[in-house]
């Protein structure tokens, strides 16, 4: 086929080099910024408890939190409850919480800012990990 390609590996290397040389001026951007790395995993530091399961631990209430997911226009990604809960867990972590109990999530359509919004309400807790209640 191509007489200058003596083998599959050599041909692949040549094609790879040619394709990369055409991308010299292309910038690669990612949202995985090392400075913000802890921010990405912050919600995972907050465990979700039920009203019953939180009673098995020693805990201190840090206050109420809300999480919001907003679909700004009809063409945007759908506002999901899971995103609103993740937002609430992030806010709970910002308060120093390591636990949260969710109450209710409410879906609204055609609000002032969102075509569809989901808001989840919860209570943030500092849960002792060492000893359970007796």
Backbone as a printed PyTorch tensor [residue, N CA C, xyz], in Angstrom:
tensor([[[  0.8360,  -1.1810,   0.0000],
         [  0.0000,   0.0000,   0.0000],
         [  0.8830,   1.2460,   0.0000]],

        [[  1.4770,   1.5620,   1.1540],
         [  2.4030,   2.6860,   1.1980],
         [  3.7970,   2.0970,   1.1910]],

        [[  4.5670,   2.3990,   0.1770],
         [  5.8890,   1.7800,   0.0410],
         [  6.8730,   2.2840,   1.0930]],

        [[  6.6480,   3.4800,   1.6420],
         [  7.5790,   3.9940,   2.6370],
         [  7.3430,   3.3890,   4.0200]],

        [[  6.2500,   2.7110,   4.2110],
         [  5.9690,   2.0530,   5.4880],
         [  6.4220,   0.6020,   5.3980]],

        [[  7.5310,   0.2640,   6.0690],
         [  8.0940,  -1.0790,   6.0070],
         [  7.3920,  -2.0490,   6.9430]],

        [[  6.7860,  -1.5850,   7.9580],
         [  6.1100,  -2.4680,   8.9020],
         [  4.9410,  -1.7460,   9.5390]],

        [[  4.0950,  -2.5050,  10.1940],
         [  2.9110,  -1.9310,  10.8340],
         [  3.3090,  -0.9500,  11.9230]],

        [[  4.3090,  -1.3120,  12.7340],
         [  4.7300,  -0.4290,  13.8220],
         [  5.3150,   0.8700,  13.2840]],

        [[  6.1570,   0.7590,  12.2580],
         [  6.7690,   1.9470,  11.6670],
         [  5.7020,   2.8240,  11.0270]],

        [[  4.7840,   2.1950,  10.3290],
         [  3.7020,   2.9380,   9.6790],
         [  2.8590,   3.6640,  10.7230]],

        [[  2.5550,   2.9870,  11.8250],
         [  1.7730,   3.6090,  12.8990],
         [  2.5010,   4.7830,  13.5200]],

        [[  3.8170,   4.6390,  13.7020],
         [  4.6130,   5.7140,  14.2820],
         [  4.6390,   6.9240,  13.3640]],

        [[  4.7800,   6.6790,  12.0670],
         [  4.8010,   7.7740,  11.0970],
         [  3.4570,   8.4950,  11.0840]],

        [[  2.3830,   7.7290,  11.0380],
         [  1.0570,   8.3430,  11.0300],
         [  0.7870,   9.1040,  12.3210]],

        [[  1.2290,   8.5390,  13.4420],
         [  1.0530,   9.2250,  14.7300],
         [  1.8030,  10.5370,  14.7720]],

        [[  3.0500,  10.5380,  14.2830],
         [  3.8540,  11.7610,  14.2670],
         [  3.2360,  12.8130,  13.3600]],

        [[  2.7430,  12.3780,  12.2160],
         [  2.1010,  13.3220,  11.2980],
         [  0.8420,  13.9260,  11.9000]],

        [[  0.0540,  13.0950,  12.5620],
         [ -1.1900,  13.6250,  13.1390],
         [ -0.9010,  14.5540,  14.3010]],

        [[  0.1200,  14.2670,  15.0950],
         [  0.4620,  15.1440,  16.2130],
         [  1.0460,  16.4610,  15.7380]],

        [[  1.7940,  16.4510,  14.6370],
         [  2.4010,  17.6890,  14.1530],
         [  1.3250,  18.6620,  13.6720]],

        [[  0.1810,  18.1630,  13.2910],
         [ -0.9140,  19.0300,  12.8610],
         [ -1.6460,  19.6690,  14.0200]],

        [[ -1.3350,  19.2630,  15.2590],
         [ -2.0440,  19.7700,  16.4370],
         [ -1.1600,  20.6610,  17.2960]],

        [[ -0.1330,  21.2530,  16.7210],
         [  0.8040,  22.0580,  17.5010],
         [  0.1320,  23.2220,  18.2100]],

        [[ -0.8060,  23.8480,  17.5630],
         [ -1.4100,  25.0510,  18.1070],
         [ -2.6900,  24.7840,  18.8850]],

        [[ -2.9720,  23.5180,  19.1660],
         [ -4.1910,  23.1760,  19.8840],
         [ -3.8760,  23.1160,  21.3730]],

        [[ -4.6610,  23.8160,  22.1700],
         [ -4.4880,  23.8040,  23.6200],
         [ -5.4350,  22.7740,  24.2320]],

        [[ -4.9420,  22.0830,  25.2280],
         [ -5.7580,  21.0970,  25.9360],
         [ -6.1110,  21.6740,  27.2860]],

        [[ -7.4030,  21.7610,  27.5800],
         [ -7.8570,  22.2850,  28.8540],
         [ -8.6760,  21.2350,  29.5630]],

        [[ -8.5870,  21.2180,  30.8790],
         [ -9.3410,  20.2780,  31.6860],
         [ -9.7980,  20.9760,  32.9600]],

        [[-10.8560,  20.4750,  33.5480],
         [-11.3120,  21.0460,  34.8150],
         [-10.6400,  20.3730,  35.9980]],

        [[ -9.7090,  19.4480,  35.7480],
         [ -8.9700,  18.8000,  36.8240],
         [ -7.7590,  19.6380,  37.1840]],

        [[ -8.0150,  20.7170,  37.8390],
         [ -6.9880,  21.6560,  38.2580],
         [ -6.4090,  21.1890,  39.5990]],

        [[ -5.0940,  21.0110,  39.6990],
         [ -4.5060,  20.5310,  40.9560],
         [ -4.8540,  21.4030,  42.1580]],

        [[ -4.9970,  22.7100,  41.9510],
         [ -5.3400,  23.5920,  43.0640],
         [ -6.7560,  23.3250,  43.5790]],

        [[ -7.6350,  22.8380,  42.7080],
         [ -9.0240,  22.6020,  43.0950],
         [ -9.3380,  21.1350,  43.3330]],

        [[ -8.3150,  20.2990,  43.3980],
         [ -8.5290,  18.8530,  43.4740],
         [ -9.3910,  18.4650,  44.6680]],

        [[ -9.1540,  19.0820,  45.8270],
         [ -9.9480,  18.7390,  47.0140],
         [-11.4040,  19.1580,  46.8370]],

        [[-11.6330,  20.1990,  46.0690],
         [-13.0070,  20.6640,  45.8270],
         [-13.8330,  19.6090,  45.0910]],

        [[-13.2040,  18.8780,  44.1730],
         [-13.9070,  17.8710,  43.3880],
         [-14.4160,  16.7260,  44.2580]],

        [[-13.6410,  16.3750,  45.2800],
         [-13.9880,  15.2280,  46.1140],
         [-14.6590,  15.6160,  47.4200]],

        [[-14.8870,  16.8900,  47.6330],
         [-15.4760,  17.3670,  48.8750],
         [-16.8100,  16.7030,  49.2050]],

        [[-17.7470,  16.5610,  48.2550],
         [-19.0240,  15.9260,  48.6120],
         [-18.8620,  14.4980,  49.1290]],

        [[-17.8340,  13.7960,  48.6890],
         [-17.6470,  12.4140,  49.1290],
         [-17.1820,  12.3210,  50.5820]],

        [[-16.7970,  13.4440,  51.1820],
         [-16.4040,  13.4410,  52.5890],
         [-17.6090,  13.5510,  53.5150]],

        [[-18.7890,  13.7400,  52.9400],
         [-20.0260,  13.8900,  53.7260],
         [-20.9070,  12.6730,  53.4780]],

        [[-21.0720,  11.8650,  54.5130],
         [-21.8810,  10.6490,  54.4080],
         [-23.3650,  10.9870,  54.5770]],

        [[-24.1840,  10.3240,  53.7970],
         [-25.6340,  10.5310,  53.8900],
         [-26.2010,   9.5410,  54.9000]],

        [[-26.9060,  10.0760,  55.8930],
         [-27.5710,   9.2740,  56.9230],
         [-29.0800,   9.4250,  56.7810]],

        [[-29.8050,   8.4820,  57.3260],
         [-31.2580,   8.6210,  57.4520],
         [-31.5420,   9.1700,  58.8460]],

        [[-32.7960,   9.5480,  59.0820],
         [-33.1740,  10.0060,  60.4210],
         [-32.9020,   8.9290,  61.4680]],

        [[-33.0550,   7.6660,  61.0990],
         [-32.8390,   6.5630,  62.0280],
         [-31.3560,   6.2550,  62.2040]],

        [[-30.5990,   6.2210,  61.1110],
         [-29.1950,   5.8070,  61.2090],
         [-28.3150,   6.8370,  61.9220]],

        [[-28.6760,   8.1130,  61.8460],
         [-27.8750,   9.1340,  62.5330],
         [-27.9470,   8.9500,  64.0400]],

        [[-29.0360,   8.3700,  64.5260],
         [-29.2200,   8.1760,  65.9660],
         [-28.2930,   7.1120,  66.5410]],

        [[-27.6470,   6.3550,  65.6900],
         [-26.6970,   5.3370,  66.1390],
         [-25.3230,   5.9300,  66.4520]],

        [[-25.1630,   7.2240,  66.2590],
         [-23.8760,   7.8930,  66.4360],
         [-24.0180,   9.0880,  67.3660]],

        [[-22.8790,   9.5120,  67.9030],
         [-22.8400,  10.7960,  68.5920],
         [-22.6910,  11.8460,  67.4940]],

        [[-23.4390,  12.9460,  67.5950],
         [-23.4040,  13.9500,  66.5290],
         [-23.7280,  15.3240,  67.0720]],

        [[-23.3670,  16.3040,  66.2880],
         [-23.6830,  17.6980,  66.5900],
         [-24.2390,  18.3170,  65.3210]],

        [[-25.3750,  18.9810,  65.4290],
         [-25.9640,  19.6470,  64.2770],
         [-25.2060,  20.9380,  63.9900]],

        [[-24.8610,  21.1280,  62.7320],
         [-24.1640,  22.3490,  62.3150],
         [-25.0920,  23.3230,  61.5980]],

        [[-26.3060,  22.8890,  61.2810],
         [-27.2650,  23.7800,  60.6450],
         [-27.8530,  23.1970,  59.3750]],

        [[-28.7400,  23.9580,  58.7960],
         [-29.4380,  23.5300,  57.5820],
         [-28.6580,  23.9230,  56.3380]],

        [[-28.7560,  23.0890,  55.3090],
         [-28.1340,  23.3740,  54.0230],
         [-29.1490,  23.1070,  52.9120]],

        [[-28.9530,  23.7960,  51.8080],
         [-29.7600,  23.5330,  50.6180],
         [-28.8210,  23.3020,  49.4440]],

        [[-29.2550,  22.4660,  48.5430],
         [-28.5070,  22.2350,  47.3170],
         [-29.4040,  22.5180,  46.1300]],

        [[-28.8290,  23.0450,  45.0710],
         [-29.6220,  23.4470,  43.9160],
         [-29.0490,  22.8480,  42.6310]],

        [[-29.9400,  22.3850,  41.7870],
         [-29.6090,  22.0160,  40.4100],
         [-30.5270,  22.8390,  39.5190]],

        [[-29.9530,  23.4950,  38.5240],
         [-30.7280,  24.4190,  37.6900],
         [-30.5320,  24.1020,  36.2120]],

        [[-31.6130,  23.9080,  35.5370],
         [-31.6200,  23.7940,  34.0710],
         [-32.0300,  25.1710,  33.5660]],

        [[-31.0550,  25.9450,  33.0960],
         [-31.3310,  27.3410,  32.7640],
         [-32.2650,  27.5160,  31.5800]],

        [[-32.0620,  26.7090,  30.5320],
         [-32.9270,  26.8010,  29.3600],
         [-33.4330,  25.4030,  29.0060]],

        [[-34.3880,  25.3560,  28.1210],
         [-34.9530,  24.0710,  27.6960],
         [-33.9060,  23.1740,  27.0310]],

        [[-32.8650,  23.7760,  26.4600],
         [-31.8360,  23.0180,  25.7460],
         [-30.6930,  22.5260,  26.6480]],

        [[-30.6500,  22.9790,  27.9020],
         [-29.5870,  22.5800,  28.8210],
         [-29.8350,  21.1870,  29.3810]],

        [[-28.8140,  20.6750,  30.0740],
         [-28.9680,  19.3900,  30.7440],
         [-30.0850,  19.4770,  31.7780]],

        [[-30.7770,  18.3830,  31.9640],
         [-31.9010,  18.3180,  32.8970],
         [-31.4080,  18.4940,  34.3230]],

        [[-32.1200,  19.3000,  35.1120],
         [-31.8100,  19.4610,  36.5350],
         [-32.1980,  18.1730,  37.2530]],

        [[-31.2210,  17.5760,  37.9670],
         [-31.4670,  16.2930,  38.6230],
         [-31.3270,  16.4140,  40.1310]],

        [[-32.0750,  15.5750,  40.8240],
         [-32.0190,  15.5400,  42.2790],
         [-30.6180,  15.1700,  42.7630]],

        [[-29.9420,  14.2750,  42.0690],
         [-28.6000,  13.8620,  42.4890],
         [-27.6270,  15.0420,  42.4800]],

        [[-27.7720,  15.9460,  41.5250],
         [-26.9070,  17.1280,  41.4800],
         [-27.2090,  18.0770,  42.6340]],

        [[-28.4790,  18.2300,  42.9640],
         [-28.8650,  19.0930,  44.0830],
         [-28.3500,  18.5160,  45.4010]],

        [[-28.4190,  17.1980,  45.5580],
         [-27.8940,  16.5540,  46.7680],
         [-26.3790,  16.7110,  46.8500]],

        [[-25.6910,  16.5930,  45.7240],
         [-24.2380,  16.7750,  45.7080],
         [-23.8820,  18.2020,  46.0970]],

        [[-24.6320,  19.1740,  45.6110],
         [-24.4010,  20.5700,  45.9700],
         [-24.6010,  20.7790,  47.4700]],

        [[-25.6260,  20.1590,  48.0470],
         [-25.8690,  20.2750,  49.4850],
         [-24.7410,  19.6150,  50.2820]],

        [[-24.2490,  18.4760,  49.8140],
         [-23.1380,  17.8090,  50.5000],
         [-21.8770,  18.6740,  50.4560]],

        [[-21.6360,  19.3450,  49.3380],
         [-20.4860,  20.2500,  49.2240],
         [-20.6150,  21.4010,  50.2220]],

        [[-21.7970,  21.9680,  50.3260],
         [-22.0200,  23.0710,  51.2710],
         [-21.8890,  22.5940,  52.7150]],

        [[-22.3410,  21.3670,  52.9960],
         [-22.1900,  20.7990,  54.3380],
         [-20.7070,  20.6330,  54.6640]],

        [[-19.9210,  20.1550,  53.7060],
         [-18.4790,  20.0080,  53.9180],
         [-17.8310,  21.3570,  54.1890]],

        [[-18.2840,  22.3960,  53.5090],
         [-17.7580,  23.7410,  53.7390],
         [-18.0260,  24.2140,  55.1680]],

        [[-19.0880,  23.6900,  55.7860],
         [-19.4250,  24.0320,  57.1690],
         [-18.6240,  23.1890,  58.1700]],

        [[-17.8800,  22.1970,  57.6810],
         [-17.1300,  21.3110,  58.5630],
         [-17.8740,  20.0300,  58.8870]],

        [[-18.9500,  19.7450,  58.1720],
         [-19.7520,  18.5520,  58.4270],
         [-19.1360,  17.3330,  57.7530]],

        [[-19.4280,  16.1800,  58.3270],
         [-19.0510,  14.9180,  57.6940],
         [-20.2660,  14.0080,  57.5360]],

        [[-21.4440,  14.5690,  57.8200],
         [-22.6820,  13.8270,  57.6660],
         [-23.8260,  14.7600,  57.3080]],

        [[-24.8400,  14.1860,  56.6650],
         [-26.0190,  14.9700,  56.2950],
         [-27.2390,  14.0600,  56.3130]],

        [[-28.3560,  14.6370,  56.7350],
         [-29.6490,  13.9600,  56.6500],
         [-30.5280,  14.8250,  55.7510]],

        [[-30.9930,  14.2270,  54.6510],
         [-31.8420,  14.9710,  53.7300],
         [-33.2940,  14.9000,  54.1710]],

        [[-33.9630,  16.0140,  53.9830],
         [-35.3920,  16.0710,  54.2460],
         [-36.1560,  15.8580,  52.9580]],

        [[-36.3250,  16.9250,  52.2240],
         [-37.1620,  16.8870,  51.0270],
         [-36.4560,  17.5670,  49.8710]],

        [[-36.7600,  17.1100,  48.6680],
         [-36.3060,  17.7750,  47.4470],
         [-37.5380,  18.2660,  46.6960]],

        [[-37.4490,  19.4660,  46.1760],
         [-38.5820,  20.0920,  45.4830],
         [-38.1700,  20.4680,  44.0710]],

        [[-39.0060,  20.1170,  43.1060],
         [-38.7850,  20.4420,  41.6980],
         [-39.7480,  21.5620,  41.3040]],

        [[-39.2040,  22.6150,  40.7140],
         [-40.0140,  23.7460,  40.2510],
         [-39.7260,  24.0080,  38.7840]],

        [[-40.7300,  24.4690,  38.0670],
         [-40.5610,  24.8190,  36.6610],
         [-40.8040,  26.3000,  36.4640]],

        [[-40.0590,  26.8570,  35.5170],
         [-40.1750,  28.2550,  35.1160],
         [-40.0220,  29.2210,  36.2880]],

        [[-38.9040,  29.0990,  37.0040],
         [-38.5940,  30.0640,  38.0600],
         [-37.8940,  31.2630,  37.4140]],

        [[-37.5320,  32.2390,  38.2020],
         [-36.9020,  33.4520,  37.6650],
         [-35.5810,  33.1490,  36.9510]],

        [[-34.8370,  32.1510,  37.4360],
         [-33.5190,  31.8600,  36.8610],
         [-33.4360,  30.5510,  36.1010]],

        [[-34.3890,  29.6580,  36.3090],
         [-34.2620,  28.3080,  35.7600],
         [-35.5390,  27.8700,  35.0450]],

        [[-35.3480,  27.1670,  33.9460],
         [-36.4950,  26.5290,  33.2950],
         [-37.0280,  25.4360,  34.2040]],

        [[-36.1120,  24.6730,  34.8140],
         [-36.4450,  23.6580,  35.8100],
         [-35.3840,  23.7280,  36.8940]],

        [[-35.8020,  23.7180,  38.1510],
         [-34.8400,  23.6720,  39.2480],
         [-35.2530,  22.5830,  40.2290]],

        [[-34.2380,  21.9960,  40.8620],
         [-34.4610,  21.0370,  41.9320],
         [-33.6770,  21.5400,  43.1280]],

        [[-34.3450,  21.6930,  44.2500],
         [-33.7120,  22.1170,  45.4880],
         [-33.8940,  21.0260,  46.5300]],

        [[-32.7900,  20.6190,  47.1580],
         [-32.8410,  19.6120,  48.2230],
         [-32.4420,  20.2700,  49.5410]],

        [[-33.1740,  19.9310,  50.5840],
         [-32.9580,  20.4850,  51.9120],
         [-32.4150,  19.3950,  52.8270]],

        [[-31.4510,  19.7640,  53.6590],
         [-30.8870,  18.7980,  54.5840],
         [-30.3140,  19.4780,  55.8040]],

        [[-29.9090,  18.6520,  56.7630],
         [-29.2630,  19.1480,  57.9680],
         [-27.8540,  18.5780,  58.0110]],

        [[-26.8840,  19.4580,  58.2200],
         [-25.4750,  19.0690,  58.2570],
         [-25.0880,  18.6960,  59.6790]],

        [[-24.2830,  17.6360,  59.8060],
         [-23.8760,  17.1430,  61.1160],
         [-22.3800,  16.9000,  61.1660]],

        [[-21.8310,  17.1010,  62.3430],
         [-20.4820,  16.6240,  62.6650],
         [-20.7080,  15.3290,  63.4340]],

        [[-20.3800,  14.2030,  62.8050],
         [-20.6590,  12.8900,  63.3760],
         [-19.3630,  12.3140,  63.9420]],

        [[-19.4210,  11.8910,  65.2060],
         [-18.2560,  11.2520,  65.8180],
         [-18.0750,   9.8780,  65.2100]],

        [[-16.8900,   9.5910,  64.7100],
         [-16.6320,   8.3260,  64.0410],
         [-16.1040,   7.2580,  64.9950]],

        [[-15.6970,   7.6670,  66.1880],
         [-15.0510,   6.7210,  67.0900],
         [-16.0210,   5.8740,  67.9090]],

        [[-17.0850,   6.4610,  68.4380],
         [-17.9760,   5.7130,  69.3250],
         [-19.4260,   5.9100,  68.9320]],

        [[-20.1470,   4.8180,  68.8870],
         [-21.5870,   4.8890,  68.6300],
         [-22.3190,   5.1150,  69.9470]],

        [[-23.5330,   5.6110,  69.8530],
         [-24.3660,   5.7820,  71.0430],
         [-24.7230,   4.4230,  71.6100]],

        [[-24.8220,   4.3530,  72.9030],
         [-25.2030,   3.0990,  73.5670],
         [-26.6730,   3.1080,  73.9310]]])
